[in-house]
Amino acid sequence: MLKDHYEKKGRVGLLGFVVVERSGESPSGERLFTMKDVAVVPPALRKSPTT
């Protein structure tokens, strides 16, 4: 599940951050773990292609 997204200025330009949260449950519905992943998107990947 997308938990958050934000931008910060870095040395190479504006960086994008995407935070995704995942969790696992037992068959009875008890939460066993929660994981957060953060992806950093550099300026070169943030630029849209020119047509």
mmCIF file as Biopython writes it, N, C-alpha, C and O atoms, coordinates in Angstrom:
data_model
#
loop_
_atom_site.group_PDB
_atom_site.id
_atom_site.type_symbol
_atom_site.label_atom_id
_atom_site.label_alt_id
_atom_site.label_comp_id
_atom_site.label_asym_id
_atom_site.label_entity_id
_atom_site.label_seq_id
_atom_site.pdbx_PDB_ins_code
_atom_site.Cartn_x
_atom_site.Cartn_y
_atom_site.Cartn_z
_atom_site.occupancy
_atom_site.B_iso_or_equiv
_atom_site.auth_seq_id
_atom_site.auth_asym_id
_atom_site.pdbx_PDB_model_num
ATOM 1   N N  . MET A ? 1  ? 0.841  -1.162  0.000   1.0 0.0 1  A 1 
ATOM 2   C CA . MET A ? 1  ? 0.000  0.000   0.000   1.0 0.0 1  A 1 
ATOM 3   C C  . MET A ? 1  ? 0.894  1.236   0.000   1.0 0.0 1  A 1 
ATOM 4   O O  . MET A ? 1  ? 1.859  1.317   0.760   1.0 0.0 1  A 1 
ATOM 5   N N  . LEU A ? 2  ? 0.565  2.186   -0.853  1.0 0.0 2  A 1 
ATOM 6   C CA . LEU A ? 2  ? 1.297  3.449   -0.894  1.0 0.0 2  A 1 
ATOM 7   C C  . LEU A ? 2  ? 1.015  4.197   0.396   1.0 0.0 2  A 1 
ATOM 8   O O  . LEU A ? 2  ? -0.133 4.519   0.700   1.0 0.0 2  A 1 
ATOM 9   N N  . LYS A ? 3  ? 2.069  4.471   1.153   1.0 0.0 3  A 1 
ATOM 10  C CA . LYS A ? 3  ? 1.920  5.127   2.448   1.0 0.0 3  A 1 
ATOM 11  C C  . LYS A ? 3  ? 2.186  6.624   2.369   1.0 0.0 3  A 1 
ATOM 12  O O  . LYS A ? 3  ? 1.513  7.412   3.034   1.0 0.0 3  A 1 
ATOM 13  N N  . ASP A ? 4  ? 3.171  7.023   1.551   1.0 0.0 4  A 1 
ATOM 14  C CA . ASP A ? 4  ? 3.538  8.434   1.485   1.0 0.0 4  A 1 
ATOM 15  C C  . ASP A ? 4  ? 4.378  8.678   0.240   1.0 0.0 4  A 1 
ATOM 16  O O  . ASP A ? 4  ? 4.959  7.747   -0.317  1.0 0.0 4  A 1 
ATOM 17  N N  . HIS A ? 5  ? 4.439  9.914   -0.188  1.0 0.0 5  A 1 
ATOM 18  C CA . HIS A ? 5  ? 5.352  10.342  -1.243  1.0 0.0 5  A 1 
ATOM 19  C C  . HIS A ? 5  ? 5.683  11.807  -0.986  1.0 0.0 5  A 1 
ATOM 20  O O  . HIS A ? 5  ? 4.839  12.584  -0.539  1.0 0.0 5  A 1 
ATOM 21  N N  . TYR A ? 6  ? 6.919  12.162  -1.276  1.0 0.0 6  A 1 
ATOM 22  C CA . TYR A ? 6  ? 7.353  13.537  -1.034  1.0 0.0 6  A 1 
ATOM 23  C C  . TYR A ? 6  ? 8.594  13.825  -1.850  1.0 0.0 6  A 1 
ATOM 24  O O  . TYR A ? 6  ? 9.177  12.926  -2.456  1.0 0.0 6  A 1 
ATOM 25  N N  . GLU A ? 7  ? 8.993  15.087  -1.863  1.0 0.0 7  A 1 
ATOM 26  C CA . GLU A ? 7  ? 10.170 15.529  -2.609  1.0 0.0 7  A 1 
ATOM 27  C C  . GLU A ? 7  ? 11.115 16.275  -1.676  1.0 0.0 7  A 1 
ATOM 28  O O  . GLU A ? 7  ? 10.690 16.925  -0.721  1.0 0.0 7  A 1 
ATOM 29  N N  . LYS A ? 8  ? 12.398 16.166  -1.974  1.0 0.0 8  A 1 
ATOM 30  C CA . LYS A ? 8  ? 13.423 16.916  -1.250  1.0 0.0 8  A 1 
ATOM 31  C C  . LYS A ? 8  ? 14.494 17.344  -2.235  1.0 0.0 8  A 1 
ATOM 32  O O  . LYS A ? 8  ? 14.797 16.641  -3.199  1.0 0.0 8  A 1 
ATOM 33  N N  . LYS A ? 9  ? 15.058 18.505  -1.972  1.0 0.0 9  A 1 
ATOM 34  C CA . LYS A ? 9  ? 16.139 18.986  -2.824  1.0 0.0 9  A 1 
ATOM 35  C C  . LYS A ? 9  ? 17.430 18.294  -2.412  1.0 0.0 9  A 1 
ATOM 36  O O  . LYS A ? 9  ? 17.791 18.285  -1.235  1.0 0.0 9  A 1 
ATOM 37  N N  . GLY A ? 10 ? 18.120 17.717  -3.383  1.0 0.0 10 A 1 
ATOM 38  C CA . GLY A ? 10 ? 19.402 17.061  -3.152  1.0 0.0 10 A 1 
ATOM 39  C C  . GLY A ? 10 ? 20.504 17.770  -3.911  1.0 0.0 10 A 1 
ATOM 40  O O  . GLY A ? 10 ? 20.270 18.786  -4.565  1.0 0.0 10 A 1 
ATOM 41  N N  . ARG A ? 11 ? 21.700 17.229  -3.822  1.0 0.0 11 A 1 
ATOM 42  C CA . ARG A ? 11 ? 22.841 17.845  -4.522  1.0 0.0 11 A 1 
ATOM 43  C C  . ARG A ? 11 ? 22.677 17.809  -6.028  1.0 0.0 11 A 1 
ATOM 44  O O  . ARG A ? 11 ? 23.183 18.681  -6.735  1.0 0.0 11 A 1 
ATOM 45  N N  . VAL A ? 12 ? 21.961 16.787  -6.526  1.0 0.0 12 A 1 
ATOM 46  C CA . VAL A ? 12 ? 21.810 16.639  -7.976  1.0 0.0 12 A 1 
ATOM 47  C C  . VAL A ? 12 ? 20.478 17.171  -8.497  1.0 0.0 12 A 1 
ATOM 48  O O  . VAL A ? 12 ? 20.195 17.060  -9.690  1.0 0.0 12 A 1 
ATOM 49  N N  . GLY A ? 13 ? 19.664 17.742  -7.629  1.0 0.0 13 A 1 
ATOM 50  C CA . GLY A ? 13 ? 18.369 18.275  -8.040  1.0 0.0 13 A 1 
ATOM 51  C C  . GLY A ? 13 ? 17.261 17.765  -7.134  1.0 0.0 13 A 1 
ATOM 52  O O  . GLY A ? 13 ? 17.519 17.294  -6.027  1.0 0.0 13 A 1 
ATOM 53  N N  . LEU A ? 14 ? 16.029 17.861  -7.609  1.0 0.0 14 A 1 
ATOM 54  C CA . LEU A ? 14 ? 14.860 17.465  -6.832  1.0 0.0 14 A 1 
ATOM 55  C C  . LEU A ? 14 ? 14.703 15.945  -6.857  1.0 0.0 14 A 1 
ATOM 56  O O  . LEU A ? 14 ? 14.581 15.343  -7.923  1.0 0.0 14 A 1 
ATOM 57  N N  . LEU A ? 15 ? 14.709 15.334  -5.674  1.0 0.0 15 A 1 
ATOM 58  C CA . LEU A ? 15 ? 14.563 13.887  -5.539  1.0 0.0 15 A 1 
ATOM 59  C C  . LEU A ? 15 ? 13.139 13.549  -5.132  1.0 0.0 15 A 1 
ATOM 60  O O  . LEU A ? 15 ? 12.532 14.267  -4.336  1.0 0.0 15 A 1 
ATOM 61  N N  . GLY A ? 16 ? 12.613 12.485  -5.660  1.0 0.0 16 A 1 
ATOM 62  C CA . GLY A ? 16 ? 11.297 11.994  -5.268  1.0 0.0 16 A 1 
ATOM 63  C C  . GLY A ? 16 ? 11.459 10.796  -4.348  1.0 0.0 16 A 1 
ATOM 64  O O  . GLY A ? 16 ? 12.360 9.980   -4.542  1.0 0.0 16 A 1 
ATOM 65  N N  . PHE A ? 17 ? 10.600 10.687  -3.356  1.0 0.0 17 A 1 
ATOM 66  C CA . PHE A ? 17 ? 10.619 9.563   -2.417  1.0 0.0 17 A 1 
ATOM 67  C C  . PHE A ? 17 ? 9.236  8.933   -2.389  1.0 0.0 17 A 1 
ATOM 68  O O  . PHE A ? 17 ? 8.231  9.632   -2.256  1.0 0.0 17 A 1 
ATOM 69  N N  . VAL A ? 18 ? 9.187  7.611   -2.513  1.0 0.0 18 A 1 
ATOM 70  C CA . VAL A ? 18 ? 7.932  6.868   -2.468  1.0 0.0 18 A 1 
ATOM 71  C C  . VAL A ? 18 ? 8.048  5.857   -1.326  1.0 0.0 18 A 1 
ATOM 72  O O  . VAL A ? 18 ? 8.977  5.050   -1.295  1.0 0.0 18 A 1 
ATOM 73  N N  . VAL A ? 19 ? 7.097  5.909   -0.387  1.0 0.0 19 A 1 
ATOM 74  C CA . VAL A ? 19 ? 7.109  5.004   0.770   1.0 0.0 19 A 1 
ATOM 75  C C  . VAL A ? 19 ? 5.955  4.016   0.616   1.0 0.0 19 A 1 
ATOM 76  O O  . VAL A ? 19 ? 4.796  4.413   0.491   1.0 0.0 19 A 1 
ATOM 77  N N  . VAL A ? 20 ? 6.286  2.724   0.627   1.0 0.0 20 A 1 
ATOM 78  C CA . VAL A ? 20 ? 5.305  1.654   0.493   1.0 0.0 20 A 1 
ATOM 79  C C  . VAL A ? 20 ? 5.353  0.809   1.767   1.0 0.0 20 A 1 
ATOM 80  O O  . VAL A ? 20 ? 6.432  0.475   2.255   1.0 0.0 20 A 1 
ATOM 81  N N  . GLU A ? 21 ? 4.189  0.469   2.296   1.0 0.0 21 A 1 
ATOM 82  C CA . GLU A ? 21 ? 4.127  -0.353  3.507   1.0 0.0 21 A 1 
ATOM 83  C C  . GLU A ? 21 ? 3.433  -1.667  3.182   1.0 0.0 21 A 1 
ATOM 84  O O  . GLU A ? 21 ? 2.392  -1.697  2.525   1.0 0.0 21 A 1 
ATOM 85  N N  . ARG A ? 22 ? 4.036  -2.755  3.658   1.0 0.0 22 A 1 
ATOM 86  C CA . ARG A ? 22 ? 3.458  -4.091  3.482   1.0 0.0 22 A 1 
ATOM 87  C C  . ARG A ? 22 ? 3.411  -4.772  4.838   1.0 0.0 22 A 1 
ATOM 88  O O  . ARG A ? 22 ? 4.262  -4.530  5.693   1.0 0.0 22 A 1 
ATOM 89  N N  . SER A ? 23 ? 2.419  -5.619  5.030   1.0 0.0 23 A 1 
ATOM 90  C CA . SER A ? 23 ? 2.338  -6.352  6.283   1.0 0.0 23 A 1 
ATOM 91  C C  . SER A ? 23 ? 1.908  -7.782  6.002   1.0 0.0 23 A 1 
ATOM 92  O O  . SER A ? 23 ? 1.300  -8.079  4.974   1.0 0.0 23 A 1 
ATOM 93  N N  . GLY A ? 24 ? 2.236  -8.655  6.939   1.0 0.0 24 A 1 
ATOM 94  C CA . GLY A ? 24 ? 1.854  -10.059 6.833   1.0 0.0 24 A 1 
ATOM 95  C C  . GLY A ? 24 ? 1.033  -10.456 8.047   1.0 0.0 24 A 1 
ATOM 96  O O  . GLY A ? 24 ? 1.293  -10.012 9.165   1.0 0.0 24 A 1 
ATOM 97  N N  . GLU A ? 25 ? 0.043  -11.295 7.807   1.0 0.0 25 A 1 
ATOM 98  C CA . GLU A ? 25 ? -0.846 -11.734 8.883   1.0 0.0 25 A 1 
ATOM 99  C C  . GLU A ? 25 ? -0.895 -13.251 8.959   1.0 0.0 25 A 1 
ATOM 100 O O  . GLU A ? 25 ? -0.672 -13.951 7.972   1.0 0.0 25 A 1 
ATOM 101 N N  . SER A ? 26 ? -1.189 -13.732 10.139  1.0 0.0 26 A 1 
ATOM 102 C CA . SER A ? 26 ? -1.395 -15.170 10.341  1.0 0.0 26 A 1 
ATOM 103 C C  . SER A ? 26 ? -2.767 -15.538 9.782   1.0 0.0 26 A 1 
ATOM 104 O O  . SER A ? 26 ? -3.574 -14.650 9.505   1.0 0.0 26 A 1 
ATOM 105 N N  . PRO A ? 27 ? -3.044 -16.820 9.612   1.0 0.0 27 A 1 
ATOM 106 C CA . PRO A ? 27 ? -4.369 -17.231 9.119   1.0 0.0 27 A 1 
ATOM 107 C C  . PRO A ? 27 ? -5.515 -16.718 10.003  1.0 0.0 27 A 1 
ATOM 108 O O  . PRO A ? 27 ? -6.637 -16.545 9.525   1.0 0.0 27 A 1 
ATOM 109 N N  . SER A ? 28 ? -5.234 -16.476 11.286  1.0 0.0 28 A 1 
ATOM 110 C CA . SER A ? 28 ? -6.292 -15.981 12.181  1.0 0.0 28 A 1 
ATOM 111 C C  . SER A ? 28 ? -6.446 -14.459 12.116  1.0 0.0 28 A 1 
ATOM 112 O O  . SER A ? 28 ? -7.317 -13.903 12.785  1.0 0.0 28 A 1 
ATOM 113 N N  . GLY A ? 29 ? -5.606 -13.771 11.314  1.0 0.0 29 A 1 
ATOM 114 C CA . GLY A ? 29 ? -5.719 -12.330 11.154  1.0 0.0 29 A 1 
ATOM 115 C C  . GLY A ? 29 ? -4.800 -11.521 12.044  1.0 0.0 29 A 1 
ATOM 116 O O  . GLY A ? 29 ? -4.852 -10.291 12.027  1.0 0.0 29 A 1 
ATOM 117 N N  . GLU A ? 30 ? -3.962 -12.181 12.819  1.0 0.0 30 A 1 
ATOM 118 C CA . GLU A ? 30 ? -3.017 -11.468 13.689  1.0 0.0 30 A 1 
ATOM 119 C C  . GLU A ? 30 ? -1.862 -10.930 12.847  1.0 0.0 30 A 1 
ATOM 120 O O  . GLU A ? 30 ? -1.278 -11.663 12.049  1.0 0.0 30 A 1 
ATOM 121 N N  . ARG A ? 31 ? -1.533 -9.643  13.028  1.0 0.0 31 A 1 
ATOM 122 C CA . ARG A ? 31 ? -0.434 -9.046  12.280  1.0 0.0 31 A 1 
ATOM 123 C C  . ARG A ? 31 ? 0.886  -9.593  12.806  1.0 0.0 31 A 1 
ATOM 124 O O  . ARG A ? 31 ? 1.165  -9.525  14.003  1.0 0.0 31 A 1 
ATOM 125 N N  . LEU A ? 32 ? 1.700  -10.138 11.893  1.0 0.0 32 A 1 
ATOM 126 C CA . LEU A ? 32 ? 2.983  -10.722 12.269  1.0 0.0 32 A 1 
ATOM 127 C C  . LEU A ? 32 ? 4.152  -9.782  12.009  1.0 0.0 32 A 1 
ATOM 128 O O  . LEU A ? 32 ? 5.122  -9.765  12.766  1.0 0.0 32 A 1 
ATOM 129 N N  . PHE A ? 33 ? 4.058  -9.007  10.942  1.0 0.0 33 A 1 
ATOM 130 C CA . PHE A ? 33 ? 5.142  -8.073  10.636  1.0 0.0 33 A 1 
ATOM 131 C C  . PHE A ? 33 ? 4.627  -6.946  9.755   1.0 0.0 33 A 1 
ATOM 132 O O  . PHE A ? 33 ? 3.595  -7.066  9.096   1.0 0.0 33 A 1 
ATOM 133 N N  . THR A ? 34 ? 5.372  -5.851  9.762   1.0 0.0 34 A 1 
ATOM 134 C CA . THR A ? 34 ? 5.124  -4.708  8.884   1.0 0.0 34 A 1 
ATOM 135 C C  . THR A ? 34 ? 6.458  -4.279  8.306   1.0 0.0 34 A 1 
ATOM 136 O O  . THR A ? 34 ? 7.442  -4.144  9.032   1.0 0.0 34 A 1 
ATOM 137 N N  . MET A ? 35 ? 6.491  -4.065  7.001   1.0 0.0 35 A 1 
ATOM 138 C CA . MET A ? 35 ? 7.711  -3.629  6.316   1.0 0.0 35 A 1 
ATOM 139 C C  . MET A ? 35 ? 7.443  -2.304  5.622   1.0 0.0 35 A 1 
ATOM 140 O O  . MET A ? 35 ? 6.376  -2.099  5.044   1.0 0.0 35 A 1 
ATOM 141 N N  . LYS A ? 36 ? 8.414  -1.411  5.683   1.0 0.0 36 A 1 
ATOM 142 C CA . LYS A ? 36 ? 8.341  -0.159  4.927   1.0 0.0 36 A 1 
ATOM 143 C C  . LYS A ? 36 ? 9.506  -0.133  3.949   1.0 0.0 36 A 1 
ATOM 144 O O  . LYS A ? 36 ? 10.652 -0.376  4.327   1.0 0.0 36 A 1 
ATOM 145 N N  . ASP A ? 37 ? 9.206  0.159   2.702   1.0 0.0 37 A 1 
ATOM 146 C CA . ASP A ? 37 ? 10.219 0.297   1.658   1.0 0.0 37 A 1 
ATOM 147 C C  . ASP A ? 37 ? 10.192 1.739   1.174   1.0 0.0 37 A 1 
ATOM 148 O O  . ASP A ? 37 ? 9.124  2.320   0.981   1.0 0.0 37 A 1 
ATOM 149 N N  . VAL A ? 38 ? 11.376 2.311   0.980   1.0 0.0 38 A 1 
ATOM 150 C CA . VAL A ? 38 ? 11.480 3.672   0.467   1.0 0.0 38 A 1 
ATOM 151 C C  . VAL A ? 38 ? 12.260 3.625   -0.843  1.0 0.0 38 A 1 
ATOM 152 O O  . VAL A ? 38 ? 13.394 3.148   -0.882  1.0 0.0 38 A 1 
ATOM 153 N N  . ALA A ? 39 ? 11.649 4.119   -1.902  1.0 0.0 39 A 1 
ATOM 154 C CA . ALA A ? 39 ? 12.321 4.205   -3.201  1.0 0.0 39 A 1 
ATOM 155 C C  . ALA A ? 39 ? 12.683 5.662   -3.441  1.0 0.0 39 A 1 
ATOM 156 O O  . ALA A ? 39 ? 11.854 6.556   -3.269  1.0 0.0 39 A 1 
ATOM 157 N N  . VAL A ? 40 ? 13.927 5.893   -3.838  1.0 0.0 40 A 1 
ATOM 158 C CA . VAL A ? 40 ? 14.392 7.235   -4.164  1.0 0.0 40 A 1 
ATOM 159 C C  . VAL A ? 40 ? 14.432 7.364   -5.683  1.0 0.0 40 A 1 
ATOM 160 O O  . VAL A ? 40 ? 15.072 6.567   -6.368  1.0 0.0 40 A 1 
ATOM 161 N N  . VAL A ? 41 ? 13.745 8.370   -6.194  1.0 0.0 41 A 1 
ATOM 162 C CA . VAL A ? 41 ? 13.665 8.585   -7.639  1.0 0.0 41 A 1 
ATOM 163 C C  . VAL A ? 41 ? 14.523 9.801   -7.985  1.0 0.0 41 A 1 
ATOM 164 O O  . VAL A ? 41 ? 14.165 10.930  -7.646  1.0 0.0 41 A 1 
ATOM 165 N N  . PRO A ? 42 ? 15.656 9.575   -8.659  1.0 0.0 42 A 1 
ATOM 166 C CA . PRO A ? 42 ? 16.544 10.696  -8.995  1.0 0.0 42 A 1 
ATOM 167 C C  . PRO A ? 42 ? 15.965 11.567  -10.106 1.0 0.0 42 A 1 
ATOM 168 O O  . PRO A ? 42 ? 15.049 11.154  -10.818 1.0 0.0 42 A 1 
ATOM 169 N N  . PRO A ? 43 ? 16.507 12.772  -10.245 1.0 0.0 43 A 1 
ATOM 170 C CA . PRO A ? 43 ? 15.983 13.705  -11.264 1.0 0.0 43 A 1 
ATOM 171 C C  . PRO A ? 43 ? 15.965 13.120  -12.688 1.0 0.0 43 A 1 
ATOM 172 O O  . PRO A ? 43 ? 15.051 13.410  -13.460 1.0 0.0 43 A 1 
ATOM 173 N N  . ALA A ? 44 ? 16.948 12.317  -13.030 1.0 0.0 44 A 1 
ATOM 174 C CA . ALA A ? 44 ? 16.996 11.767  -14.400 1.0 0.0 44 A 1 
ATOM 175 C C  . ALA A ? 44 ? 15.796 10.880  -14.693 1.0 0.0 44 A 1 
ATOM 176 O O  . ALA A ? 44 ? 15.352 10.824  -15.840 1.0 0.0 44 A 1 
ATOM 177 N N  . LEU A ? 45 ? 15.260 10.190  -13.702 1.0 0.0 45 A 1 
ATOM 178 C CA . LEU A ? 45 ? 14.090 9.334   -13.911 1.0 0.0 45 A 1 
ATOM 179 C C  . LEU A ? 45 ? 12.784 10.099  -13.779 1.0 0.0 45 A 1 
ATOM 180 O O  . LEU A ? 45 ? 11.742 9.637   -14.244 1.0 0.0 45 A 1 
ATOM 181 N N  . ARG A ? 46 ? 12.834 11.258  -13.151 1.0 0.0 46 A 1 
ATOM 182 C CA . ARG A ? 46 ? 11.629 12.063  -12.954 1.0 0.0 46 A 1 
ATOM 183 C C  . ARG A ? 46 ? 11.255 12.850  -14.209 1.0 0.0 46 A 1 
ATOM 184 O O  . ARG A ? 46 ? 10.105 13.265  -14.354 1.0 0.0 46 A 1 
ATOM 185 N N  . LYS A ? 47 ? 12.201 13.061  -15.111 1.0 0.0 47 A 1 
ATOM 186 C CA . LYS A ? 47 ? 11.931 13.847  -16.319 1.0 0.0 47 A 1 
ATOM 187 C C  . LYS A ? 47 ? 11.063 13.048  -17.267 1.0 0.0 47 A 1 
ATOM 188 O O  . LYS A ? 47 ? 11.302 11.861  -17.488 1.0 0.0 47 A 1 
ATOM 189 N N  . SER A ? 48 ? 10.062 13.692  -17.826 1.0 0.0 48 A 1 
ATOM 190 C CA . SER A ? 48 ? 9.209  13.022  -18.798 1.0 0.0 48 A 1 
ATOM 191 C C  . SER A ? 48 ? 9.904  13.047  -20.148 1.0 0.0 48 A 1 
ATOM 192 O O  . SER A ? 48 ? 10.608 14.003  -20.472 1.0 0.0 48 A 1 
ATOM 193 N N  . PRO A ? 49 ? 9.707  11.991  -20.938 1.0 0.0 49 A 1 
ATOM 194 C CA . PRO A ? 49 ? 10.361 11.941  -22.266 1.0 0.0 49 A 1 
ATOM 195 C C  . PRO A ? 49 ? 9.791  13.014  -23.191 1.0 0.0 49 A 1 
ATOM 196 O O  . PRO A ? 49 ? 8.605  13.336  -23.127 1.0 0.0 49 A 1 
ATOM 197 N N  . THR A ? 50 ? 10.637 13.554  -24.037 1.0 0.0 50 A 1 
ATOM 198 C CA . THR A ? 50 ? 10.188 14.560  -24.998 1.0 0.0 50 A 1 
ATOM 199 C C  . THR A ? 50 ? 9.685  13.864  -26.262 1.0 0.0 50 A 1 
ATOM 200 O O  . THR A ? 50 ? 10.236 12.845  -26.679 1.0 0.0 50 A 1 
ATOM 201 N N  . THR A ? 51 ? 8.658  14.409  -26.853 1.0 0.0 51 A 1 
ATOM 202 C CA . THR A ? 51 ? 8.104  13.803  -28.076 1.0 0.0 51 A 1 
ATOM 203 C C  . THR A ? 51 ? 8.118  14.796  -29.206 1.0 0.0 51 A 1 
ATOM 204 O O  . THR A ? 51 ? 7.692  14.474  -30.315 1.0 0.0 51 A 1 
#
